[in-house]
Amino acid sequence: MRLPVDGEFILNSGSGFYVSAGQEPGCGQGVMTQFKDSESLRWFDPALWQTAETPHDLQQGNFLFSVHEESVPCQYDDVIFKALSSFRVDISSSQSSIPVKSVSVLGKLFESGSEFMQYLSSRSGRLQFHGSSAVTVGNLGCGDPSGCDCGNSVNHERICNTVTCSSLSCKKPLLPVGHCCEVCGAVVNIYYADGFNLQSYRQRIHQNFLVQTKYKSIQLGMSKIFKPQQLMGILPFSTSPEIQVVILDGENGAKSEALAQDIVKDARSNGLNLQITGAEFQASSGSSSNDSGGNAGVVVGAVFGVLIIITLIVVVGVLVRKGVVKMPAMPSMPSIPSLGSLKKKSETGDVDGPLDHGFDNPMFDRPSLMPEIPGLYATETKNSISMTQTGVHFINPVYDENETDFSA
């Protein structure tokens, strides 16, 4: 039986067929061929991809380790489907298109967007690629020597939905940027200046460290990431580029921490030649190493924050001066009386209020209410009690105050 290249078998559930191993008689019973569920294969499943630096390394099996986001083809990658293999992949995405540099299908390389769109509309293309989005080719390669962002962060949740995380036994698991699961190992953060070359640095790490026998079991992934910077630790205002080096091994991170220390030491010793301004690492054992140069982004963020606050104060001051913004009136504070006035007030009472004479005495305080009683002598005044400005005094009928001059 001879089938076309875009032919397909439609089988009932649980059925199968045999493919003959040869045409010679007595060649055997044949080989059992088993097919996977093609509808379950998704573009954003990291387990379906193998990453290599060159096509030659891909053929030789020299694969690279990377975080989950970069295990899926990035916007600057070349995508190669094996020439003698069939596939059907769901290309549904969080966006309308999935940009890549090029795609190779059935041994043919597609680098032009229009040419690949024409292939997608063919019978084979419709069978191989299906879903809500479209793969677009023709994206330029990364032109920044310090590296470029993969671009798969927008599909981070979709990628992680296909990943199953294993249980860990290390003291302090780490979660690298772009990864879906916590890991046991170490993460090194490299801070660089203009002139840094990511590809050259990756080769340096491989030649100086990974070729050593003690680091044979190490998995190392290196990529450029953008970490958000926060104003006063709360408000995000910018992102800071840095190089993330993820180091894993199968021995609970013991060798990973040793390699991280070597990388940080090498970066500090040769930072001037490598255009590296600082380096630090964190290990799943709980140990870490901080470098003052690594906090440059935080310092710059703090400076920008202070400048923004000063600018706001100046702008508000100018607006208030021009009358555009009016300051709210401050409530008037009651005047604080002096000690002297308090003393005087306590002695004399309230000037505006009535004078306090104490208890009312009908005999002395109100002479006008007293009845007129004739005196004992004819020359005596009618009232024996009189009120003057100096107080209350009694009139002595024996002495006449107009005739007697008494002084003490």
Backbone torsions as a table, in degrees:
resi	resn	phi	psi	omega
1	MET	NA	133.7	-179.2
2	ARG	-118.2	126.3	-176.9
3	LEU	-114.0	150.6	174.9
4	PRO	-70.6	165.4	-177.8
5	VAL	-63.6	-36.2	-178.7
6	ASP	-96.7	20.4	178.6
7	GLY	-76.3	164.6	-178.9
8	GLU	-149.9	147.8	173.3
9	PHE	-95.5	138.4	173.4
10	ILE	-114.0	110.3	-173.8
11	LEU	-115.7	149.1	173.3
12	ASN	-71.3	160.5	180.0
13	SER	-61.9	129.4	179.2
14	GLY	87.0	-4.3	-178.3
15	SER	-90.3	168.4	178.9
16	GLY	-162.3	-176.9	178.1
17	PHE	-153.1	163.5	-177.3
18	TYR	-104.3	143.7	174.3
19	VAL	-111.6	125.0	-176.7
20	SER	-67.2	139.6	179.6
21	ALA	-78.8	-14.1	-179.8
22	GLY	-174.6	179.1	-178.2
23	GLN	-105.4	-6.0	-179.8
24	GLU	-76.8	143.7	177.2
25	PRO	-63.5	144.4	178.4
26	GLY	70.6	26.0	-178.1
27	CYS	-82.1	-1.1	178.9
28	GLY	119.8	178.1	-177.4
29	GLN	-77.0	-17.7	-178.1
30	GLY	110.2	-178.5	-176.3
31	VAL	-121.1	134.1	178.5
32	MET	-80.4	127.9	179.0
33	THR	-112.1	126.8	-178.2
34	GLN	-116.5	134.6	-178.0
35	PHE	-106.7	143.2	176.1
36	LYS	-86.5	166.5	175.8
37	ASP	-74.1	107.8	-174.2
38	SER	-69.3	-23.9	-177.7
39	GLU	-73.8	-15.4	-177.5
40	SER	-90.7	-6.3	-178.7
41	LEU	-84.1	122.2	-174.7
42	ARG	-122.7	144.8	-178.9
43	TRP	-58.6	-40.6	-174.2
44	PHE	-92.2	31.9	173.1
45	ASP	-102.1	110.4	-176.9
46	PRO	-61.8	-25.5	-178.0
47	ALA	-68.7	-16.7	-177.7
48	LEU	-88.1	-6.7	-173.9
49	TRP	-115.5	151.6	172.5
50	GLN	-127.4	129.9	-173.1
51	THR	-106.4	133.0	177.2
52	ALA	-139.6	157.2	-177.8
53	GLU	-75.4	-35.2	-180.0
54	THR	-135.4	161.7	175.0
55	PRO	-59.4	-32.3	178.0
56	HIS	-65.3	-45.2	177.2
57	ASP	-61.9	-33.9	178.7
58	LEU	-64.8	-41.0	178.8
59	GLN	-70.9	-33.7	-178.8
60	GLN	-83.1	-8.1	-179.7
61	GLY	83.1	18.2	177.6
62	ASN	-87.4	80.5	-173.8
63	PHE	-87.9	154.9	179.1
64	LEU	-102.7	144.9	172.8
65	PHE	-90.9	141.1	179.0
66	SER	-153.2	166.1	176.2
67	VAL	-67.7	166.0	-171.9
68	HIS	-60.3	-40.0	-178.8
69	GLU	-61.8	-34.7	-177.8
70	GLU	-92.8	-2.6	172.4
71	SER	-77.2	-19.8	172.7
72	VAL	-91.9	144.1	-177.3
73	PRO	-50.6	127.8	177.8
74	CYS	-86.7	175.3	-175.7
75	GLN	-69.7	-14.6	179.6
76	TYR	-109.0	12.6	-173.8
77	ASP	-96.4	157.5	171.0
78	ASP	-97.5	125.5	-177.9
79	VAL	-101.7	126.0	-177.1
80	ILE	-124.2	118.9	170.1
81	PHE	-96.5	134.7	-176.5
82	LYS	-56.0	139.9	-172.7
83	ALA	-63.6	-39.6	-175.7
84	LEU	-104.5	46.1	179.7
85	SER	-139.7	152.8	175.5
86	SER	-109.4	154.0	-179.8
87	PHE	-157.5	162.0	172.7
88	ARG	-147.8	119.9	-171.3
89	VAL	-131.7	139.1	177.3
90	ASP	-84.8	120.5	-177.1
91	ILE	-106.8	28.5	175.1
92	SER	-64.5	138.0	-173.9
93	SER	-141.8	169.0	174.4
94	SER	-74.4	-11.7	178.2
95	GLN	-123.9	170.7	-176.5
96	SER	-73.7	-21.9	-177.3
97	SER	-138.4	156.5	176.2
98	ILE	-118.5	100.0	-175.8
99	PRO	-81.2	136.6	173.5
100	VAL	-141.0	172.2	-179.5
101	LYS	-78.3	-47.9	-180.0
102	SER	-156.3	163.4	178.4
103	VAL	-136.5	133.3	175.8
104	SER	-113.7	122.2	-179.0
105	VAL	-130.2	128.2	178.6
106	LEU	53.4	36.7	176.8
107	GLY	82.7	1.1	-179.6
108	LYS	-107.8	132.4	-177.8
109	LEU	-93.9	129.6	177.2
110	PHE	-114.0	115.6	177.7
111	GLU	-118.0	-11.2	179.1
112	SER	-100.8	133.8	-179.1
113	GLY	-63.4	-43.7	-178.3
114	SER	-67.1	-38.2	-179.7
115	GLU	-67.4	-39.5	-179.5
116	PHE	-72.7	-33.9	176.4
117	MET	-63.8	-35.5	177.2
118	GLN	-66.5	-37.1	178.0
119	TYR	-68.3	-38.5	-179.6
120	LEU	-63.0	-28.0	178.9
121	SER	-83.1	-5.5	179.1
122	SER	-78.2	173.8	-178.7
123	ARG	-63.3	-45.2	179.4
124	SER	-66.3	-42.0	-178.7
125	GLY	-62.1	-39.3	179.9
126	ARG	-68.2	-32.0	178.1
127	LEU	-75.4	-35.0	-174.7
128	GLN	-82.6	-36.8	-177.1
129	PHE	-119.8	122.7	177.7
130	HIS	-144.4	156.9	-179.5
131	GLY	137.8	-175.2	-174.2
132	SER	-82.9	-14.2	-178.4
133	SER	-113.9	-178.3	-179.7
134	ALA	-135.9	137.2	174.9
135	VAL	-80.6	126.9	179.0
136	THR	-116.8	135.5	-180.0
137	VAL	-111.6	172.7	179.9
138	GLY	101.4	2.2	178.0
139	ASN	-68.5	138.2	-179.8
140	LEU	-70.1	153.2	177.4
141	GLY	-71.3	169.0	-179.6
142	CYS	-67.8	122.3	-179.5
143	GLY	-100.0	3.3	-179.4
144	ASP	-98.2	118.3	-179.6
145	PRO	-59.8	-25.7	-179.5
146	SER	-82.1	-0.4	178.9
147	GLY	104.6	166.4	-178.9
148	CYS	-132.5	157.2	178.1
149	ASP	-71.5	137.2	-177.7
150	CYS	-62.2	-42.7	179.1
151	GLY	95.6	3.8	-178.8
152	ASN	-95.5	7.0	-179.5
153	SER	-65.4	-27.2	178.8
154	VAL	-67.4	-21.6	178.8
155	ASN	-109.1	24.6	-176.6
156	HIS	-60.2	-45.7	-179.4
157	GLU	-65.0	-39.3	179.5
158	ARG	-65.6	-38.6	178.6
159	ILE	-66.4	-45.8	-175.8
160	CYS	-70.2	-20.7	177.2
161	ASN	-66.8	-18.5	179.6
162	THR	-96.7	-2.4	-174.4
163	VAL	-104.7	136.2	173.8
164	THR	-108.6	120.7	-177.5
165	CYS	-88.2	141.0	179.4
166	SER	-93.5	159.9	178.5
167	SER	-73.7	148.2	-176.2
168	LEU	-120.1	154.2	-179.6
169	SER	-121.0	2.8	-178.0
170	CYS	-76.7	164.4	-173.8
171	LYS	-67.2	-45.7	-175.0
172	LYS	-137.3	87.0	-180.0
173	PRO	-60.3	149.0	-178.2
174	LEU	-112.8	149.9	176.8
175	LEU	-121.7	96.2	178.8
176	PRO	-65.7	153.8	176.8
177	VAL	-65.1	129.9	-180.0
178	GLY	89.8	-3.4	-179.7
179	HIS	-101.3	153.8	-177.7
180	CYS	-95.4	-22.9	-174.2
181	CYS	-123.9	150.6	170.8
182	GLU	-70.3	151.2	-174.2
183	VAL	-132.4	159.3	170.5
184	CYS	-102.2	120.4	-177.1
185	GLY	163.8	-134.4	-179.8
186	ALA	-149.7	152.4	176.8
187	VAL	-128.2	123.5	178.6
188	VAL	-106.1	133.5	176.5
189	ASN	-111.5	121.7	-178.5
190	ILE	-107.4	127.1	177.6
191	TYR	-107.6	129.7	-169.1
192	TYR	-127.5	168.8	177.1
193	ALA	-118.6	-179.7	177.8
194	ASP	-60.5	136.7	-179.1
195	GLY	103.7	-7.0	178.4
196	PHE	-71.7	137.9	-179.2
197	ASN	-121.0	114.2	-175.8
198	LEU	-66.9	-40.4	-177.8
199	GLN	-66.1	-41.6	178.2
200	SER	-65.7	-38.7	-179.7
201	TYR	-69.2	-36.6	177.0
202	ARG	-62.0	-41.8	177.8
203	GLN	-66.6	-35.7	178.6
204	ARG	-63.8	-44.9	179.7
205	ILE	-62.6	-39.3	-179.8
206	HIS	-67.3	-45.5	-176.4
207	GLN	-72.9	-35.3	-175.6
208	ASN	-86.5	-27.0	-172.1
209	PHE	-126.8	-51.5	-171.4
210	LEU	-67.7	-20.5	178.4
211	VAL	-78.0	-11.6	179.8
212	GLN	-70.8	146.6	-176.3
213	THR	-63.3	-37.1	-176.9
214	LYS	-68.5	-18.3	179.9
215	TYR	-107.7	23.6	-176.5
216	LYS	-66.0	-34.0	-177.3
217	SER	-87.3	4.4	-175.4
218	ILE	-75.8	138.8	166.1
219	GLN	-109.7	125.1	-175.7
220	LEU	-129.8	126.7	176.0
221	GLY	-121.4	133.9	-176.4
222	MET	-128.3	130.7	-178.5
223	SER	-156.2	163.3	177.2
224	LYS	-94.4	131.0	-179.8
225	ILE	-128.7	166.5	177.0
226	PHE	-124.3	113.5	179.7
227	LYS	-95.8	135.0	178.7
228	PRO	-71.1	139.7	175.2
229	GLN	-101.7	140.0	-176.2
230	GLN	-117.9	138.6	176.4
231	LEU	-82.5	120.3	-178.0
232	MET	58.0	26.5	177.2
233	GLY	73.9	10.1	-175.8
234	ILE	-127.0	-55.2	-171.1
235	LEU	-94.5	118.4	175.3
236	PRO	-72.8	136.1	-178.4
237	PHE	-134.0	-14.6	179.3
238	SER	-165.0	177.5	175.7
239	THR	-123.5	151.1	-178.0
240	SER	-120.8	122.6	179.3
241	PRO	-77.7	142.1	176.6
242	GLU	-156.2	167.5	179.4
243	ILE	-102.7	125.5	178.8
244	GLN	-104.5	126.5	177.8
245	VAL	-114.7	113.3	179.4
246	VAL	-99.7	125.2	-175.5
247	ILE	-122.5	123.2	179.8
248	LEU	-128.7	150.5	170.9
249	ASP	-148.5	175.1	-176.3
250	GLY	-95.0	19.1	-175.7
251	GLU	-125.7	45.1	176.7
252	ASN	57.7	28.4	171.8
253	GLY	85.7	8.1	-178.2
254	ALA	-66.1	-48.7	178.9
255	LYS	-72.7	-29.8	178.5
256	SER	-63.1	-42.4	179.6
257	GLU	-65.9	-38.6	178.1
258	ALA	-64.3	-42.5	178.3
259	LEU	-67.4	-37.6	177.8
260	ALA	-61.8	-40.2	177.2
261	GLN	-64.4	-39.1	177.9
262	ASP	-65.6	-40.3	-179.6
263	ILE	-66.6	-43.0	179.1
264	VAL	-64.9	-42.1	178.4
265	LYS	-62.4	-42.0	178.4
266	ASP	-65.9	-38.4	-180.0
267	ALA	-66.9	-37.1	179.7
268	ARG	-74.2	-33.9	-178.6
269	SER	-76.0	-35.6	-175.4
270	ASN	-117.9	23.6	-177.3
271	GLY	-62.1	-34.6	-178.7
272	LEU	-64.8	-40.0	-179.6
273	ASN	-77.2	-30.2	-177.4
274	LEU	-91.4	-2.4	-176.1
275	GLN	61.3	40.8	176.6
276	ILE	-108.0	126.8	-177.1
277	THR	-96.2	-15.1	-179.7
278	GLY	-178.8	161.5	179.6
279	ALA	-154.3	147.2	176.9
280	GLU	-152.8	160.0	178.9
281	PHE	-142.5	158.9	172.5
282	GLN	-130.2	136.9	-179.0
283	ALA	-118.2	154.5	-179.5
284	SER	-71.7	-9.6	174.9
285	SER	-77.4	-11.7	-178.9
286	GLY	105.8	-14.5	179.5
287	SER	-81.0	157.0	-179.9
288	SER	-156.0	167.3	178.3
289	SER	-141.1	122.2	-179.5
290	ASN	-108.2	141.5	179.2
291	ASP	-119.8	139.1	-178.4
292	SER	-61.7	-33.2	178.6
293	GLY	-68.6	-25.4	-179.7
294	GLY	-71.6	-16.3	178.9
295	ASN	-93.9	14.8	-178.0
296	ALA	-61.8	-38.1	179.0
297	GLY	-63.8	-37.3	179.3
298	VAL	-67.6	-41.3	179.2
299	VAL	-63.2	-44.6	179.0
300	VAL	-62.2	-40.3	178.0
301	GLY	-62.8	-40.6	178.7
302	ALA	-64.8	-39.9	178.9
303	VAL	-63.2	-44.9	178.2
304	PHE	-62.5	-37.7	178.6
305	GLY	-63.5	-42.4	178.1
306	VAL	-64.4	-41.2	178.8
307	LEU	-63.3	-38.5	179.0
308	ILE	-65.6	-41.2	179.6
309	ILE	-64.7	-43.6	178.9
310	ILE	-62.4	-41.5	179.1
311	THR	-61.7	-42.1	178.8
312	LEU	-63.2	-39.9	179.5
313	ILE	-64.4	-43.2	179.8
314	VAL	-63.7	-43.5	-179.0
315	VAL	-63.1	-44.2	179.1
316	VAL	-63.2	-39.3	178.2
317	GLY	-62.6	-41.7	179.1
318	VAL	-65.7	-41.6	180.0
319	LEU	-65.2	-37.6	177.8
320	VAL	-67.4	-40.1	-179.2
321	ARG	-66.1	-36.7	179.3
322	LYS	-82.4	-5.3	177.8
323	GLY	86.6	4.6	179.0
324	VAL	-69.9	-38.8	177.3
325	VAL	-118.4	130.7	-179.9
326	LYS	-106.1	132.6	177.6
327	MET	-77.2	140.0	178.9
328	PRO	-65.8	141.8	-178.9
329	ALA	-67.7	137.0	179.6
330	MET	-81.2	138.1	178.3
331	PRO	-64.6	139.0	-177.9
332	SER	-71.7	138.1	-179.9
333	MET	-93.0	135.6	177.5
334	PRO	-64.7	140.6	-178.6
335	SER	-68.7	141.9	-178.9
336	ILE	-91.1	119.3	-179.3
337	PRO	-67.3	149.9	178.9
338	SER	-77.2	164.3	-179.0
339	LEU	-64.3	-37.0	179.9
340	GLY	-64.5	-42.3	-179.1
341	SER	-68.0	-34.2	177.4
342	LEU	-65.3	-40.2	179.8
343	LYS	-66.7	-43.5	-180.0
344	LYS	-64.4	-37.8	-178.8
345	LYS	-69.6	-34.3	179.2
346	SER	-69.4	-28.3	-179.1
347	GLU	-84.9	-39.9	-172.7
348	THR	-100.8	-16.1	-177.8
349	GLY	84.6	-177.2	-179.6
350	ASP	-74.7	127.1	-177.6
351	VAL	-64.8	-39.9	-176.6
352	ASP	-78.6	-20.3	-177.3
353	GLY	-87.1	174.4	-179.8
354	PRO	-72.7	147.1	179.6
355	LEU	-72.9	131.6	-177.5
356	ASP	-88.0	115.1	179.4
357	HIS	-99.5	6.4	-177.5
358	GLY	84.5	-145.6	-179.7
359	PHE	-78.9	143.5	175.6
360	ASP	-73.0	125.4	176.6
361	ASN	-113.3	114.6	-176.3
362	PRO	-66.1	-16.2	-177.8
363	MET	-86.5	-32.9	-171.7
364	PHE	-118.3	-35.6	-172.6
365	ASP	-77.3	-21.8	-177.2
366	ARG	-127.8	78.5	-179.2
367	PRO	-66.6	-25.5	-178.5
368	SER	-66.5	-21.6	179.5
369	LEU	-88.1	-7.5	-177.9
370	MET	-77.8	145.4	179.6
371	PRO	-74.9	151.6	178.6
372	GLU	-79.4	119.4	180.0
373	ILE	-114.2	128.5	-179.2
374	PRO	-64.6	139.0	-178.1
375	GLY	-70.9	173.5	179.7
376	LEU	-78.4	-23.1	-178.1
377	TYR	-121.3	157.0	-178.3
378	ALA	-71.0	-29.3	-177.7
379	THR	-85.8	0.0	-177.5
380	GLU	-75.8	144.3	177.0
381	THR	-70.1	165.1	-175.9
382	LYS	-67.8	-38.2	-176.6
383	ASN	-111.8	131.8	179.8
384	SER	-87.7	-4.8	178.8
385	ILE	-126.7	132.6	178.4
386	SER	-132.4	156.0	179.7
387	MET	-107.6	128.8	175.1
388	THR	-124.6	175.2	-179.4
389	GLN	-67.3	-21.1	-177.8
390	THR	-89.5	-2.0	178.6
391	GLY	130.9	-153.1	-177.8
392	VAL	-109.3	129.5	174.4
393	HIS	-140.9	157.4	-179.2
394	PHE	-94.3	147.6	177.5
395	ILE	-94.5	124.0	178.9
396	ASN	-87.2	118.8	-176.8
397	PRO	-71.2	-15.1	-177.5
398	VAL	-77.7	-37.0	-177.5
399	TYR	-109.9	146.0	176.6
400	ASP	-101.6	118.9	-177.1
401	GLU	-65.6	-15.6	177.3
402	ASN	-81.8	-19.8	-176.3
403	GLU	-106.3	-26.9	-175.2
404	THR	-96.8	134.7	177.6
405	ASP	-115.1	97.6	-175.7
406	PHE	-113.0	129.2	177.9
407	SER	-138.3	146.2	-179.2
408	ALA	-114.6	NA	NA
